[in-house]
């Protein structure tokens, strides 16, 4: 009998999570749900993520949602998200119902905002699934921290969330440098610690964004999730040996102290980051 598995992927953002969900969702025996990101536990339990809370839908949408549930019709994503956010006790039964369908053994939630969940939230999710005989496994993919932060700056610029009077480099240092506010996600070492308090090593899949798309990693991820492997499903192997991000000279060095702990912890877990992460060499000079 195939093991019923709930795969929880709490990020990290800008580190290949969309690809992970798409890859898992195409597998036979998988039902990853109708939403790209569920955004349930982060919106309901993390104050910094409260902007993900959905407004109450109009009455006709709520009625439509109830009808769709009764008929087994795919619900509207935004109404489903609102429904689950209103009562976290609905979350596990909803996913368990996916696993009750004939031929389905894998479901999951790929929401980068879950990197900010507390140890208690991770434990609540795990315990509730365990009570139903469902195993929770976690996937956490990490990108060079400075590269990831620079990617966030580019996204903030596209979404007009930066002061127009500041260059990207100035905004980067202001947000991610010493004394900056950072992002709403905790550093990698914080999320890794919280995951480790709940999930044993055999239930954690850790990888680097920089080698996520290579056949060997894809095969390992497939084995971990219990699905057939498509080793060629990724993009061409990512060569991150050099800094091709366009970061202005000296900026990485300026913000590095704020990310040093992440580099230290991740290199201890995944030594290949020393060559795959463009700014890992700064650890030796810090």
RODO-2510 file (C-alpha; in nm, 4 decimals, decimal comma):
residues 286
     n   res          X          Y          Z
     1     x     0,0000     0,0000     0,0000
     2     x     0,1389     0,3425    -0,1013
     3     x     0,2055     0,5747     0,1915
     4     x    -0,0296     0,8731     0,2148
     5     x     0,1901     1,1812     0,2212
     6     x     0,1374     1,5513     0,2792
     7     x     0,4320     1,7506     0,1472
     8     x     0,4852     2,0857     0,3180
     9     x     0,7148     2,3277     0,1347
    10     x     0,7707     2,6472     0,3372
    11     x     0,9894     2,8160     0,0778
    12     x     1,2159     2,9834     0,0552
    13     x     1,0698     3,2508    -0,1693
    14     x     1,2523     3,3223    -0,4955
    15     x     1,4114     2,9768    -0,4700
    16     x     1,2225     2,7576    -0,7152
    17     x     0,9044     2,6837    -0,5216
    18     x     0,6779     2,7410    -0,8227
    19     x     0,8748     2,4846    -1,0194
    20     x     0,8583     2,2389    -0,7279
    21     x     0,4810     2,2631    -0,7042
    22     x     0,4374     2,2277    -1,0808
    23     x     0,6688     1,9283    -1,0917
    24     x     0,4951     1,7499    -0,8051
    25     x     0,1498     1,8351    -0,9364
    26     x     0,2043     1,6632    -1,2713
    27     x     0,2904     1,3294    -1,1093
    28     x     0,0442     1,0392    -1,1205
    29     x    -0,1135     0,9951    -0,7807
    30     x    -0,0661     1,3600    -0,6822
    31     x    -0,3277     1,6265    -0,6105
    32     x    -0,1664     1,9533    -0,5063
    33     x    -0,4940     2,1456    -0,4906
    34     x    -0,6231     2,4404    -0,6949
    35     x    -0,4031     2,7170    -0,5543
    36     x    -0,0422     2,7975    -0,6328
    37     x     0,0088     2,9089    -0,2727
    38     x    -0,2478     2,8275    -0,0059
    39     x    -0,1419     3,1157     0,2247
    40     x    -0,3489     2,9831     0,5133
    41     x    -0,1237     2,9351     0,8169
    42     x     0,0995     3,2335     0,7498
    43     x    -0,1938     3,4711     0,7012
    44     x    -0,3726     3,3435     1,0124
    45     x    -0,0796     3,3163     1,2550
    46     x     0,2016     3,5506     1,1462
    47     x     0,1212     3,9207     1,1978
    48     x     0,3609     4,0270     0,9211
    49     x     0,1657     3,8070     0,6783
    50     x    -0,1810     3,9303     0,7734
    51     x    -0,2099     4,1107     0,4403
    52     x    -0,2715     3,7649     0,2880
    53     x    -0,6019     3,7350     0,4756
    54     x    -0,8873     3,7212     0,2275
    55     x    -1,1851     3,9557     0,2683
    56     x    -1,5207     3,7934     0,3373
    57     x    -1,6686     3,6903     0,0000
    58     x    -2,0175     3,8091    -0,0937
    59     x    -2,3052     3,5850     0,0066
    60     x    -2,3583     3,4420    -0,3419
    61     x    -1,9926     3,3334    -0,3586
    62     x    -2,0200     3,1620    -0,0212
    63     x    -2,3349     2,9840    -0,1355
    64     x    -2,1628     2,8817    -0,4584
    65     x    -1,8697     2,7483    -0,2553
    66     x    -2,1006     2,5343    -0,0386
    67     x    -2,2689     2,3974    -0,3503
    68     x    -1,9376     2,3174    -0,5154
    69     x    -1,8238     2,1319    -0,2033
    70     x    -2,1454     1,9292    -0,1919
    71     x    -2,1118     1,8371    -0,5593
    72     x    -1,7385     1,7725    -0,5471
    73     x    -1,6715     2,0518    -0,7959
    74     x    -1,3413     2,2385    -0,7904
    75     x    -1,3998     2,5511    -0,5739
    76     x    -1,2913     2,9034    -0,6514
    77     x    -0,9445     2,9443    -0,5089
    78     x    -0,9935     3,2731    -0,3292
    79     x    -1,3083     3,1547    -0,1536
    80     x    -1,1364     2,8314    -0,0540
    81     x    -0,8443     3,0271     0,0905
    82     x    -1,0855     3,2467     0,2880
    83     x    -1,2735     2,9374     0,4129
    84     x    -0,9568     2,7736     0,5460
    85     x    -0,8168     3,0944     0,6926
    86     x    -1,1313     3,1409     0,8998
    87     x    -1,0801     2,8158     1,0911
    88     x    -0,7446     2,6383     1,0850
    89     x    -0,9112     2,3135     1,1962
    90     x    -1,0502     2,2890     0,8414
    91     x    -0,7041     2,2739     0,6866
    92     x    -0,6043     1,9114     0,7518
    93     x    -0,9475     1,7611     0,6719
    94     x    -0,9501     1,9459     0,3387
    95     x    -0,6151     1,7981     0,2356
    96     x    -0,7030     1,4585     0,3830
    97     x    -1,0057     1,4549     0,1527
    98     x    -0,7695     1,4929    -0,1437
    99     x    -0,5903     1,1792    -0,0259
   100     x    -0,9189     0,9913     0,0119
   101     x    -0,9755     1,0099    -0,3633
   102     x    -0,9011     0,6875    -0,5540
   103     x    -0,5436     0,6678    -0,6764
   104     x    -0,4199     0,9764    -0,4857
   105     x    -0,1339     0,9309    -0,2394
   106     x     0,0374     1,2713    -0,2460
   107     x    -0,0897     1,6184    -0,1702
   108     x     0,0730     1,9260    -0,0258
   109     x     0,1059     2,2971     0,0309
   110     x     0,3853     2,4978    -0,1303
   111     x     0,3680     2,8400     0,0355
   112     x     0,6945     3,0344     0,0773
   113     x     0,5363     3,2451     0,3519
   114     x     0,5327     2,9367     0,5734
   115     x     0,9047     2,9893     0,6301
   116     x     0,7858     3,2311     0,8985
   117     x     0,5684     2,9765     1,0824
   118     x     0,6454     2,9059     1,4454
   119     x     0,7597     2,5704     1,5757
   120     x     0,4164     2,5332     1,7349
   121     x     0,2411     2,5808     1,3998
   122     x     0,4615     2,3205     1,2330
   123     x     0,3904     2,0838     1,5198
   124     x     0,0152     2,1420     1,5021
   125     x     0,0121     2,0625     1,1295
   126     x     0,2232     1,7507     1,1783
   127     x     0,0196     1,6188     1,4707
   128     x    -0,3155     1,6716     1,2999
   129     x    -0,2057     1,4775     0,9911
   130     x    -0,0479     1,2042     1,2056
   131     x    -0,3823     1,1501     1,3786
   132     x    -0,5205     1,0570     1,0362
   133     x    -0,2310     0,8272     0,9515
   134     x    -0,0816     1,0719     0,7028
   135     x     0,2926     1,1353     0,6970
   136     x     0,4132     1,4945     0,6673
   137     x     0,7366     1,5548     0,4792
   138     x     0,9006     1,8924     0,4250
   139     x     1,0912     2,0490     0,1373
   140     x     1,3023     2,3596     0,1874
   141     x     1,4978     2,5070    -0,1022
   142     x     1,7470     2,7877    -0,0446
   143     x     1,9113     3,0368    -0,2776
   144     x     2,2282     3,2339    -0,2107
   145     x     2,0917     3,4718     0,0578
   146     x     2,2289     3,7906    -0,0956
   147     x     2,1193     3,6893    -0,4460
   148     x     1,7736     3,6106    -0,3113
   149     x     1,7499     3,9470    -0,1360
   150     x     1,8607     4,1253    -0,4535
   151     x     1,5876     3,9367    -0,6442
   152     x     1,3359     4,0607    -0,3881
   153     x     1,4514     4,4177    -0,4490
   154     x     1,3904     4,3718    -0,8198
   155     x     1,0414     4,2413    -0,7420
   156     x     0,9709     4,5322    -0,5076
   157     x     1,0744     4,7708    -0,7869
   158     x     0,8432     4,6031    -1,0374
   159     x     0,5573     4,6293    -0,7903
   160     x     0,6341     4,9973    -0,7159
   161     x     0,7132     4,9236    -0,3504
   162     x     1,0409     5,1188    -0,3452
   163     x     1,1110     5,4866    -0,3044
   164     x     1,1681     5,6226    -0,6557
   165     x     1,4380     5,8518    -0,5211
   166     x     1,6548     5,5516    -0,4302
   167     x     1,8519     5,3389    -0,6701
   168     x     1,8132     4,9622    -0,6420
   169     x     2,1506     4,9409    -0,4680
   170     x     2,0601     5,2142    -0,2186
   171     x     1,7262     5,0500    -0,1426
   172     x     1,8993     4,7139    -0,1071
   173     x     2,1398     4,8413     0,1567
   174     x     1,8657     5,0352     0,3340
   175     x     1,6426     4,7281     0,3613
   176     x     1,8900     4,4425     0,3963
   177     x     2,1985     4,6128     0,5358
   178     x     2,2832     4,6676     0,9038
   179     x     1,9840     4,8220     1,0783
   180     x     1,7513     4,7459     0,7858
   181     x     1,4074     4,5954     0,8229
   182     x     1,4822     4,2912     0,6058
   183     x     1,1995     4,0873     0,4557
   184     x     0,8950     3,9430     0,6294
   185     x     1,0527     3,5965     0,6146
   186     x     1,3038     3,4916     0,8800
   187     x     1,6586     3,3977     0,7896
   188     x     1,7223     3,0434     0,6708
   189     x     1,8836     2,9325     0,9946
   190     x     1,5684     3,0259     1,1883
   191     x     1,3383     2,8232     0,9627
   192     x     1,5831     2,5307     0,9583
   193     x     1,5907     2,5280     1,3376
   194     x     1,2122     2,5302     1,3668
   195     x     1,1715     2,2534     1,1099
   196     x     1,4354     2,0480     1,2892
   197     x     1,2449     2,0670     1,6169
   198     x     0,9451     1,8930     1,4603
   199     x     1,0621     1,6850     1,1658
   200     x     1,3416     1,4312     1,1772
   201     x     1,6092     1,4287     0,9061
   202     x     1,4284     1,1494     0,7212
   203     x     1,1300     1,3826     0,6738
   204     x     1,3263     1,6818     0,5490
   205     x     1,4452     1,7464     0,1942
   206     x     1,6924     2,0325     0,1852
   207     x     1,8369     2,1600    -0,1391
   208     x     1,9917     2,4631    -0,3007
   209     x     1,8120     2,6555    -0,5717
   210     x     2,1368     2,6605    -0,7639
   211     x     2,1313     2,2835    -0,8180
   212     x     1,7581     2,2205    -0,7849
   213     x     1,7043     2,1686    -1,1578
   214     x     1,9784     1,9137    -1,2269
   215     x     1,8783     1,5491    -1,2895
   216     x     2,0385     1,4156    -0,9703
   217     x     1,8439     1,6549    -0,7460
   218     x     1,5209     1,5987    -0,9375
   219     x     1,5589     1,2235    -0,8909
   220     x     1,6240     1,2636    -0,5173
   221     x     1,3203     1,4896    -0,4799
   222     x     1,1049     1,2390    -0,6669
   223     x     1,2173     0,9514    -0,4465
   224     x     1,1522     1,1622    -0,1376
   225     x     0,7992     1,2498    -0,2531
   226     x     0,7249     0,8965    -0,3683
   227     x     0,6612     0,9809    -0,7343
   228     x     0,8179     0,8730    -1,0634
   229     x     1,1209     1,0765    -1,1618
   230     x     1,1545     1,2958    -1,4698
   231     x     1,5231     1,3841    -1,4416
   232     x     1,5105     1,6080    -1,7484
   233     x     1,2191     1,8167    -1,6216
   234     x     1,4401     2,0962    -1,4931
   235     x     1,6035     2,3775    -1,6809
   236     x     1,9654     2,3487    -1,7920
   237     x     2,1965     2,3012    -1,4921
   238     x     2,2470     2,6298    -1,3126
   239     x     2,6071     2,7430    -1,3005
   240     x     2,6260     2,9820    -1,0059
   241     x     3,0015     2,9822    -0,9763
   242     x     3,0173     3,3539    -1,0430
   243     x     2,8106     3,6579    -0,9545
   244     x     2,5971     3,7329    -1,2592
   245     x     2,3238     3,9183    -1,0763
   246     x     2,4332     4,2709    -1,1577
   247     x     2,4934     4,3627    -0,7948
   248     x     2,7046     4,6801    -0,7898
   249     x     3,0580     4,6294    -0,6687
   250     x     3,0984     4,6377    -0,2928
   251     x     2,7271     4,6040    -0,2088
   252     x     2,7449     4,2337    -0,1217
   253     x     3,0327     4,3013     0,1171
   254     x     2,8360     4,5818     0,2821
   255     x     2,5320     4,3698     0,3631
   256     x     2,7122     4,0390     0,4248
   257     x     2,7237     4,0692     0,8066
   258     x     2,3435     4,0534     0,8103
   259     x     2,3486     3,7209     0,6246
   260     x     2,6644     3,5626     0,7651
   261     x     2,4800     3,3250     0,9995
   262     x     2,2777     3,1832     0,7105
   263     x     2,5898     3,1144     0,5080
   264     x     2,7543     2,9498     0,8077
   265     x     2,4594     2,7247     0,8944
   266     x     2,3735     2,6220     0,5393
   267     x     2,7346     2,5452     0,4468
   268     x     2,7436     2,3199     0,7512
   269     x     2,4387     2,1293     0,6207
   270     x     2,5017     2,1510     0,2457
   271     x     2,8762     2,1982     0,1832
   272     x     2,8231     2,2331    -0,1922
   273     x     2,6950     2,5838    -0,1229
   274     x     3,0581     2,6882    -0,0888
   275     x     3,0986     2,6622    -0,4646
   276     x     2,7391     2,7103    -0,5788
   277     x     2,6591     3,0273    -0,3875
   278     x     2,8251     3,3325    -0,5463
   279     x     2,8834     3,5122    -0,2181
   280     x     2,9771     3,2202     0,0076
   281     x     3,3445     3,3114    -0,0231
   282     x     3,2760     3,6208     0,1860
   283     x     3,2305     3,3977     0,4900
   284     x     3,6047     3,3357     0,4975
   285     x     3,6766     3,7093     0,5113
   286     x     3,4062     3,8116     0,7581
***
